[in-house]
């Protein structure tokens, strides 16, 4: 009888050991699965962060390009205005010179004689 009890004890202990090993195996699998899902979430988060940083860099680069284009455009307009003002001043000077000559002829003044008396702005 004692041997039958021993066999039953050993069988019971083997079942308990097998159940404990199976539980440990299941716990290990669950832990591995949790770790993998955590690592996957971390990778996705890092990927999103990198994409956002790249998008921000592209936006900043685009903003700088537009700002540079605007500055170039403004400088170009200023140069055109400056050139137009120079041309206008030159035309005005030529016109005043022409007026002075006409006034000298109409007033009968000679070339250079009394030209200082006529003021043209």
Secondary structure as the mmCIF struct_conf table of DSSP 4:
data_model
#
loop_
_struct_conf.conf_type_id
_struct_conf.id
_struct_conf.beg_label_comp_id
_struct_conf.beg_label_asym_id
_struct_conf.beg_label_seq_id
_struct_conf.end_label_comp_id
_struct_conf.end_label_asym_id
_struct_conf.end_label_seq_id
HELX_RH_AL_P HELX_RH_AL_P1 UNK A 2 UNK A 107
TURN_TY1_P TURN_TY1_P1 UNK A 108 UNK A 108
TURN_TY1_P TURN_TY1_P2 UNK A 111 UNK A 112
BEND BEND1 UNK A 113 UNK A 114
HELX_RH_3T_P HELX_RH_3T_P1 UNK A 115 UNK A 117
#
